Amino acid sequence: MNIATESLATSDIYRLLVGGVTPRPIAWISTRSEEGVDNIAPYSFFSVVSVNPPVLSYTQVNPRTGEDKDTLKNLIATKECVVHVVDSTALEKMNLTCADLPPDQSEFDFAGIDSEASQMVEPRSVSAAPVRYECRLREIVRIGKDAGNGTLVMLDVLSVYVADDLYQEGAINQRKLDSVGKMGGDFYSFTKELEVLARP
C-alpha cells in the first residue's frame, strides 16, 4: 500500500509517522514559568543536532488551538530548561505529565516527582533521572502556527549529569541505562536486551 499524504487528514498522517518512525527517544523537559511555576512534559520528537557545539533538538507538534505548549512558552520567556532521559522506573510518572494541566499547576506536584536544584539553570531537575542535560534556548524554527504544524526547538547543552553508577570511562554504560522509547499510539519500547554489532 502506498498512500499520498495530500489525501490524508492531519490525524491520519500523524499516526503513520509516529507508528513507523520508532522507537523514538523521549525528552522529558522541565522549565520554569516567569511566575515561578515548575513545568515538566515529555516530547518524543527528540534528537542530537550537533556535538561541537553540543546542541539538542525537540519538536513541538502544535496542538489543536495552534498555541504554544507551556514548555515552549516558558522557554521563550526564560531561555532555560533541563532535558531528562526517561528510564523504566520513571515511565508511569512521565506518562502522568502528559496531562493537560493549566499553566499555574505544576506537573511535578501533580505526578509526585521528586526534584532538586539544577547546577547551571533555574528549572528543577528530576532527582531520579539517570541522565540530564541542562540547556539554554538556541533557536526556534516554525513550520507554521496551525494545529499539526511542527515547531523545531534547538537547545545549547550547558552541562551533562550522569548518575555515578552509569558513568564509566567517559561514557554512559548502555547496558545499565534502561532508557525507554516511544512507539505509535500508547506503546513504549524498552532497552533491557541489547546486541553489540561492530561497524565494518
N, C-alpha and C positions, 0 to 999 in steps of 0.2 A: 504494500500500500504506500502510495506517495501522495501527500496532501499539500496543496498550495496554501501557504499561510494567509494569503489575502482573502481566502474564502472562509476563514475561521474567526470566531469571536475571540476576544482577548482572553477569556477564561479558558477556552479550549487550547489556545496557544500556550498559555501558562502551564497547563497540565502536561502537554507534550514536551515542553522544555525541561521542567523540573523532574519529569518522570524518566528522562533519558540522560540528562547531564547529572550523573550520580557516581559515587557518593560525593556530596559537597561538604567541605569543612564548614564549621559553624563559628562565626564571630559573635561572641556574647559580649556586647558593648555597653559599658557603663558611661554615663555622662552626668553632669550636674546642671540644673537649670539656673538661670540668673537669680531665681528666687531661693536657690539652695536645695531644691528637691533632687534627690538621687534617683536616677532612672537607669534601668538596665533592660536590654532587649536582644534577642538573637537574630542574626542575619546569615542566611546560608549562601548568598552570592558574595563570596569572600575569597581573596587570594593575595599573593605577593606580587607587587608591581616592580620593585627594584630592590637590589641588595646594597648598592653603593650609589646614592644614599639609600638607607633602608626605608622602604615605603610599602605599606599595606593598602588594600582597597576593599571596600564593600559596596554593594549596590542596594539602594532603597527602591523597591518597586512601588510606585506611587499608589496610595490607597484610593478607594472609590471617590473620596472627597477631592482628590487631587492635591491636598495639602501635605506638607512635610510631616513625617512622624516625629515624635518627641526627640528621638536620638539626634536627628539631623537639625531640628530647631535648636537644641541645646549646643550642638557642635558649632553651628553658625554664630551663636551668641557668645560662647565661652572658648571655643577653639581647642578643647581638650577632651580626651576620652581614654578609656582602658579597654583593650580588646583581650578577652579571655578565651582560652581553649577549653572546650567542654569535654569532660570525661564522663564515663558511665555513671559515676556516683552523683553527678550534678544534673543528670538528664531530666528528672522529674521537676526539679526546681527551675531549670532552664525553660521547660515547657510552660510552667506557670507564668513566666514573664512574657509569654506571647499574649497574655490577656490585654484587652483594650481598656486600659485604665485612664482616668482623667490625668492631665498633666501635673496636678498638685498631689497625686498619690504615688508614693514610691513603690516600685516593684520589689525592691529589697525587703521592705516591710511586708508587702502582700505575700511574697513567696517564702518569707522567713530565711533570707540569705544572710549569713554572717559575712561582715565586711570589715575592712581595715583601711587606714590611710594609705594612699599611694605615695611613691617616693618623689616623683617629679611633676605630677599633675594633681588637680583638685578632685576630680571624680574618684569615688571609692573603688577599691579593688575587692573582688570576691576572695575571701580568705583561703578557701579550699581549692581554688583554681590551680592546676599544676603548672600552667604556663600563662603568662600575661604580658601584654605589650602596652606600655604607656605611650600615648601618641598625641601629636598636635595636628590639627587640620592643615592640610597642604593645599588641596584643590577640590572643587566640585564641578562635575561635568553633567549637565542636564540634557537628557534626550528630549525631554518635554515636561510639561507640568500637568498633563492629563492623567487620569486613572490608568494604570498599567504601564505608563512610561517609566523608564529607568533613570535614576539619579546616581551616578558613579561618584563615590567619595574616596579621595586619596588621603592617606594619613602618614605623616612622618613618625617613625618609631624613635622615641627618645631613650627608652630603656626596655630591657627584657628581663622578666623574672622567671626563673625556672626552679621548681622545687628541688631541694638538695638531693633527694634520692633519685631524681631523673637526670641530673647533670653529671655527665661522665666524659672526661677528656675533651671538654669544649663543645660537646654536642648533647642533644636530648635523646635519652635512651628510648628508642621506638617501641621496644617490647614492653616497657613499663608505662608508656604514656596513656594508653587506653582511651584514645580520643574517639569521639562519636561523629558520624557523618549523617547528613540529611539525604533521604531518598524522596521519591514522589509521595504525595499525599501525607499521611501521618506516619510513614515508615522511617526508621532510623537504621543505620548500619554501625557495626562495632568492629574494633580492630584488635581483638584478642588473639586472632590467629594470623600470623604474618609469614610471608615467604620471601626469602632472600634470592635475588636473581642479579648476578653481577652484569654490569654493562659490558658489551663486547669491545 
